[in-house]
């Protein structure tokens, strides 16, 4: 589920992912990954780009990506958004980065 041995170590970012997506939605997993990638990287622009690149890499490994992820204009997520396309996985991962506070 996460990079941490317990859910509590993910902090408020994981809680924000829980509130963003429905409890049965698998997009929460990718949001957790975004939290993990963004930890310690959010406030530095160069490191934030690095976290976004990590989301792109994870998306490419999860699904065969035929879409240019840099050209996605609408990065909004909804509670019912399923991770059934590379765009949705990338959006869910970025939502985890956006929810990271530090």
PEWOTA-V719210 format. One record per residue. N is the residue number from 1. RES is the residue in three letters. SS is DSSP state (H for helix, E for strand, - for the rest). BURIAL is # if it has 9 or more other ideal C-beta (glycine too) atoms within 8 Angstrom, else .. D_FIRST is the distance of its C-alpha to the first C-alpha in Angstrom with 1 decimal. Layout:
N_RES_SS_BURIAL_D_FIRST / N_RES_SS_BURIAL_D_FIRST
This chain:
1_UNK_-_._0.0 / 2_UNK_-_#_3.8 / 3_UNK_-_._7.2 / 4_UNK_-_._8.4 / 5_UNK_-_._9.2 / 6_UNK_-_._9.4 / 7_UNK_H_._8.4 / 8_UNK_H_._12.1 / 9_UNK_H_._12.2 / 10_UNK_H_#_10.7 / 11_UNK_-_._13.9 / 12_UNK_H_._15.6 / 13_UNK_H_#_14.0 / 14_UNK_H_#_10.8 / 15_UNK_H_._13.5 / 16_UNK_H_#_15.3 / 17_UNK_H_#_12.5 / 18_UNK_H_#_12.5 / 19_UNK_H_._16.2 / 20_UNK_H_#_16.4 / 21_UNK_-_#_14.8 / 22_UNK_-_._15.6 / 23_UNK_-_._13.3 / 24_UNK_-_._13.4 / 25_UNK_-_#_12.9 / 26_UNK_-_._10.3 / 27_UNK_H_#_11.4 / 28_UNK_H_#_9.2 / 29_UNK_H_#_6.4 / 30_UNK_H_#_9.4 / 31_UNK_H_#_10.6 / 32_UNK_H_#_7.9 / 33_UNK_H_#_8.9 / 34_UNK_H_#_12.3 / 35_UNK_H_#_12.1 / 36_UNK_H_#_11.2 / 37_UNK_H_#_14.0 / 38_UNK_H_#_16.4 / 39_UNK_-_#_16.3 / 40_UNK_-_._20.0 / 41_UNK_-_#_21.0 / 42_UNK_-_#_21.7 / 43_UNK_-_._25.3 / 44_UNK_-_._26.7 / 45_UNK_H_._27.5 / 46_UNK_H_._27.3 / 47_UNK_H_#_23.9 / 48_UNK_H_#_22.6 / 49_UNK_H_._23.9 / 50_UNK_H_#_22.1 / 51_UNK_H_#_18.7 / 52_UNK_H_#_19.8 / 53_UNK_H_._20.8 / 54_UNK_H_#_17.4 / 55_UNK_H_#_16.1 / 56_UNK_H_#_19.0 / 57_UNK_H_._18.2 / 58_UNK_H_#_14.7 / 59_UNK_H_#_16.3 / 60_UNK_H_#_19.0 / 61_UNK_H_._16.8 / 62_UNK_H_#_14.9 / 63_UNK_-_._18.3 / 64_UNK_-_._21.9 / 65_UNK_-_._22.9 / 66_UNK_-_._26.5 / 67_UNK_-_#_26.3 / 68_UNK_-_._27.2 / 69_UNK_H_#_24.3 / 70_UNK_H_._26.8 / 71_UNK_H_._29.0 / 72_UNK_-_#_26.6 / 73_UNK_-_._28.6 / 74_UNK_-_._26.8 / 75_UNK_-_._23.4 / 76_UNK_-_._23.0 / 77_UNK_-_#_20.1 / 78_UNK_-_._20.5 / 79_UNK_-_._18.5 / 80_UNK_-_._19.1 / 81_UNK_-_#_18.5 / 82_UNK_-_._16.8 / 83_UNK_-_#_15.1 / 84_UNK_-_._18.0 / 85_UNK_-_._19.8 / 86_UNK_H_#_19.4 / 87_UNK_H_#_20.8 / 88_UNK_H_#_18.3 / 89_UNK_H_#_15.3 / 90_UNK_H_#_17.2 / 91_UNK_H_#_18.1 / 92_UNK_H_#_14.6 / 93_UNK_H_#_13.7 / 94_UNK_H_#_17.1 / 95_UNK_H_#_16.6 / 96_UNK_H_#_13.8 / 97_UNK_H_#_16.5 / 98_UNK_H_._19.1 / 99_UNK_H_#_17.4 / 100_UNK_-_#_17.3 / 101_UNK_-_._20.5 / 102_UNK_-_._21.2
